[in-house]
Amino acid sequence: MPALPSWLTEPLWNQFAALLPQRPTYDPAHPLGCHRPRISDRTIFDKLLKLLRFGCSYEAIADTTCSATTIRNRRDEWIRLGVFTRLRHIALQAYDRIISLVLDQIAVDGSITKAPGGGEVAGRSPVERGKQGLKRSGMTDEYGIPLGRVLAGANCHDSALLAPTLDLLDGLGPLPDAITVHLDAGYDSARTRTTLDERGLRGWTTHRWDDRPTRRP
């Protein structure tokens, strides 16, 4: 069963494939020239789309075409090559050119997810009895289009991730003269106000003791 319709996956794959280095399907150094063929990049690409679409585990999506280990190894290889980062920039630029990002109003918020396998940035989760977790600080434009995210341990406070999250704006090209950042009560602190002032941004933050948002010039 396809994860997404072909009219969407085909142009996405064509752009993704253009970013991949050329590789032989077998090892030319093998003395008999009969090394096991490399699993095709398209097969792995389709598997990763299903993982993103259905939120299942690697083991659940693996089958006779490729193992969970192969999917993870190819994913890590593409991360090291920076393919996903370049694809993200291309997608945002294309969206901005065709539809237009609305960057005078942006929103930043953090969320905690589980990380049972640990990882480089995983930390003790305050909502999972100290189990491993991740804090995801995400940023969107006015219409909810994802602009980027920053990862940290689950025990990292939202306000500590605001600065590196806002730094992602630098890669989006020309920005509006005035940008308002919408934040929830978890960001109501002197640290947040300093971060916004240093970047010349306006904040629209809900106070911890009040549900009414307050605008900062």
C-alpha positions in Angstrom: 0.0 0.0 0.0 1.5 3.4 -1.0 2.1 5.9 1.8 1.3 8.9 -0.4 -0.3 9.3 -3.9 2.1 8.9 -6.8 1.5 12.5 -8.0 3.2 13.6 -4.8 5.8 10.9 -4.3 7.2 10.9 -7.9 8.3 14.5 -8.1 9.6 14.2 -4.5 11.6 11.2 -5.4 13.0 12.8 -8.6 14.3 15.7 -6.6 15.6 13.5 -3.8 17.4 11.2 -6.3 19.1 14.2 -7.9 20.8 14.9 -4.6 22.2 11.4 -4.1 25.7 10.5 -5.3 26.1 7.9 -8.0 26.9 4.5 -6.7 27.4 1.1 -8.4 24.8 -1.6 -7.6 27.6 -4.0 -6.7 31.1 -3.9 -5.3 33.5 -3.5 -8.3 36.4 -4.6 -6.1 35.0 -8.0 -5.4 37.3 -10.6 -7.0 34.5 -12.5 -8.7 32.3 -9.5 -9.4 29.4 -11.1 -7.7 29.0 -9.2 -4.5 25.4 -9.0 -3.2 23.6 -6.1 -5.0 22.9 -2.9 -3.0 19.3 -2.4 -2.1 17.9 0.3 -4.4 17.7 3.8 -3.0 14.1 4.0 -4.2 13.1 1.0 -2.1 14.6 2.7 1.0 13.0 6.0 0.1 9.5 4.4 0.0 10.1 2.7 3.3 11.0 6.0 5.0 7.9 7.6 3.6 5.8 4.9 5.1 7.6 5.3 8.5 6.8 9.1 8.4 3.2 8.5 7.3 2.2 5.7 9.6 4.5 6.4 12.6 5.4 2.7 12.9 8.7 1.1 13.9 11.5 0.1 11.5 10.8 -3.6 12.3 7.2 -3.2 11.4 7.9 -1.7 7.9 10.8 -4.2 7.1 10.0 -7.1 4.7 11.7 -9.4 2.3 12.9 -6.4 0.1 15.0 -4.9 2.9 15.7 -5.3 6.6 15.2 -2.7 9.4 19.0 -2.5 9.7 19.4 -1.6 6.0 16.8 1.1 6.4 18.5 2.6 9.4 22.0 2.4 7.8 20.8 4.1 4.6 19.0 6.7 6.6 22.2 7.5 8.5 24.2 7.6 5.3 21.8 10.2 3.8 21.9 12.2 7.0 25.8 12.3 6.9 25.6 13.4 3.3 23.2 16.2 4.2 20.6 15.1 1.7 17.6 15.6 3.9 18.8 19.1 4.9 19.2 20.1 1.2 15.8 18.6 0.3 14.2 20.6 3.1 15.7 23.9 1.8 14.6 23.1 -1.7 11.0 22.3 -0.5 10.8 25.5 1.5 12.1 27.6 -1.4 9.7 26.1 -3.8 6.8 26.6 -1.5 7.8 30.2 -0.9 8.2 30.8 -4.6 4.8 29.2 -5.6 2.6 29.9 -2.6 4.6 32.2 -0.3 5.6 31.7 3.3 4.0 34.2 5.7 6.9 35.1 8.0 5.7 38.2 9.7 3.8 36.0 12.1 5.6 32.8 13.3 5.0 30.4 16.2 7.5 28.5 18.3 6.6 25.7 20.7 8.2 22.7 22.2 7.0 19.1 22.7 8.3 16.0 24.4 8.4 12.6 22.7 9.7 9.2 23.9 13.2 8.0 23.0 13.5 4.5 24.3 16.5 3.9 22.2 18.3 6.9 23.6 20.4 8.9 21.2 23.0 11.7 21.2 20.6 14.4 22.6 18.1 12.2 24.6 17.6 13.1 28.2 15.6 12.1 31.3 11.9 13.0 30.6 10.0 14.9 33.3 6.7 13.4 32.1 7.8 9.8 31.7 9.2 9.0 35.2 12.8 9.7 34.1 12.8 7.6 31.0 14.7 8.7 27.9 13.0 11.4 25.9 13.5 14.2 23.3 12.4 17.8 23.4 11.4 19.1 19.9 11.4 22.8 19.5 9.5 23.6 16.3 8.8 26.8 14.3 6.0 27.4 11.8 4.9 30.3 9.7 1.4 31.9 10.1 -0.3 29.1 8.4 1.5 26.3 10.2 4.0 25.4 7.5 7.1 23.9 9.3 10.2 26.0 9.1 12.5 23.9 11.1 13.1 22.3 14.5 15.8 21.9 17.1 16.3 18.7 19.2 17.5 18.4 22.8 17.0 16.3 25.9 13.5 16.1 27.2 14.6 17.8 30.4 15.6 21.0 28.5 13.4 24.0 29.1 11.6 25.5 26.1 13.1 29.0 26.7 16.7 27.5 26.3 15.8 26.3 22.8 14.2 29.5 21.6 17.4 31.1 20.4 18.7 28.2 18.3 15.2 27.7 16.9 14.9 31.4 15.8 18.4 31.1 14.3 16.8 28.9 11.7 15.2 32.0 10.2 18.6 33.0 8.8 18.4 30.3 6.1 15.0 31.4 4.8 16.2 34.3 2.7 14.9 37.9 2.9 12.8 38.4 6.0 10.0 40.9 6.8 11.0 44.1 8.6 8.8 43.2 11.5 8.2 39.7 12.8 6.0 38.7 15.7 6.8 35.5 17.5 3.8 33.7 19.2 4.7 31.8 22.3 2.9 30.0 25.1 3.2 30.6 28.9 6.2 28.3 29.1 8.3 31.0 27.5 7.3 33.8 29.9 10.7 34.6 31.3 13.4 37.3 31.2 15.5 34.9 29.1 12.9 34.8 26.4 12.5 38.6 26.4 16.3 39.0 26.1 16.4 36.5 23.2 13.6 38.4 21.3 15.1 41.9 22.0 18.6 40.8 20.7 17.0 39.8 17.4 14.7 42.7 17.1 11.6 40.5 17.2 8.3 41.2 18.8 6.8 38.6 21.2 3.2 37.7 21.8 3.3 35.6 25.0 0.8 34.4 27.5 1.7 35.0 31.1 1.9 32.1 33.4 -0.8 33.7 35.7 -3.0 35.0 32.9 -4.6 33.4 29.8 -4.5 36.7 28.0 -1.6 37.2 25.7 0.7 40.2 26.0 2.4 41.9 23.1 6.0 43.1 23.5 7.1 45.9 21.1 
